Amino acid sequence: MRYTVRFAPEALEQLAALEDYISQAGSPTVGARYVDAIVTYCMSLAAFPLRGTARDEIMPALRVTNYRGRCIVAFEVDNAQRIVSILGVYYGGENYETLLKGQPPSR
């Protein structure tokens, strides 16, 4: 059975900022394609929600996975409700551990 994938407002803001950055540094087409690919990757968590590494020491139920080596996707899995919550998308070495510590769970 598949899970529902939801994006936190912060994750959507991060994706928009990443697309803007790539669009200004390169081209709008490349920026849009890259962000679309990240979203598609995140949506694939609906079929394989326990992908990545558990990082309970940062936040309970937190998991992280990489997209193409430069992007970290931080998410929570609620097995009872079958929901994957994308909490953040961190690009280019952003310190996601510091940014996520103290953030309340999305549930």
FENMO-V6572 format. One record per residue. N is the residue number from 0. RES is the residue in three letters. PHI is phi in whole degrees, -180 to 180 (* if undefined). Layout:
((N;RES;PHI) (N;RES;PHI))
This chain:
((0;MET;*) (1;ARG;-82) (2;TYR;-98) (3;THR;-93) (4;VAL;-105) (5;ARG;-125) (6;PHE;-105) (7;ALA;-68) (8;PRO;-54) (9;GLU;-64) (10;ALA;-66) (11;LEU;-64) (12;GLU;-65) (13;GLN;-64) (14;LEU;-65) (15;ALA;-64) (16;ALA;-65) (17;LEU;-65) (18;GLU;-63) (19;ASP;-61) (20;TYR;-60) (21;ILE;-66) (22;SER;-62) (23;GLN;-75) (24;ALA;-79) (25;GLY;-132) (26;SER;-147) (27;PRO;-59) (28;THR;-64) (29;VAL;-65) (30;GLY;-60) (31;ALA;-64) (32;ARG;-63) (33;TYR;-65) (34;VAL;-66) (35;ASP;-60) (36;ALA;-66) (37;ILE;-64) (38;VAL;-62) (39;THR;-61) (40;TYR;-61) (41;CYS;-62) (42;MET;-65) (43;SER;-68) (44;LEU;-67) (45;ALA;-61) (46;ALA;-91) (47;PHE;-131) (48;PRO;-72) (49;LEU;-98) (50;ARG;-66) (51;GLY;89) (52;THR;-118) (53;ALA;-71) (54;ARG;-130) (55;ASP;-60) (56;GLU;-70) (57;ILE;-90) (58;MET;-159) (59;PRO;-57) (60;ALA;72) (61;LEU;-76) (62;ARG;-130) (63;VAL;-133) (64;THR;-144) (65;ASN;-102) (66;TYR;-120) (67;ARG;52) (68;GLY;77) (69;ARG;-106) (70;CYS;-130) (71;ILE;-106) (72;VAL;-108) (73;ALA;-105) (74;PHE;-151) (75;GLU;-117) (76;VAL;-120) (77;ASP;-106) (78;ASN;-67) (79;ALA;-63) (80;GLN;-97) (81;ARG;58) (82;ILE;-126) (83;VAL;-107) (84;SER;-107) (85;ILE;-80) (86;LEU;-89) (87;GLY;-168) (88;VAL;-129) (89;TYR;-113) (90;TYR;-119) (91;GLY;64) (92;GLY;86) (93;GLU;-57) (94;ASN;-83) (95;TYR;-64) (96;GLU;-61) (97;THR;-66) (98;LEU;-67) (99;LEU;-89) (100;LYS;-61) (101;GLY;85) (102;GLN;-75) (103;PRO;-69) (104;PRO;-61) (105;SER;-78) (106;ARG;-75))
